[in-house]
Amino acid sequence: MYAIVEVGGKQYSVKKDDIIEVEKLKAEPGEELVLDKVLLAAKDEKIEVGQPYLKDAKVKAEVLNQLKGAKTVAYKYIRRKAKDRKVGHRKKLTSIRIKDIAL
């Protein structure tokens, strides 16, 4: 059984006990989340597709921790002008574990 859910404007394919990193959510570690934006759910041979979301379908998840992602570097260089600029940032993420998929 798997589902495709939308979290933070991005879509993730999840199964039970999967651990995924999503955009930062306002939740404390150990807190329960209910993801109700389920786009698709599949169980055995049966596949249900929402338009755009499935009604009555929910994915329960647990927040593991808040963390920072890998550093992203942007480097700009203008030749013959002795001009360069290097900036970077680390995206804030939330790590969650999928506990249950309910149709």
Summary of the structure (lengths in Angstrom):
residues: 103
radius of gyration: 18.6
end to end distance: 10.4
largest distance: 62.3
contacts: 263
relative contact order: 0.31
helix: 0%
strand: 70%
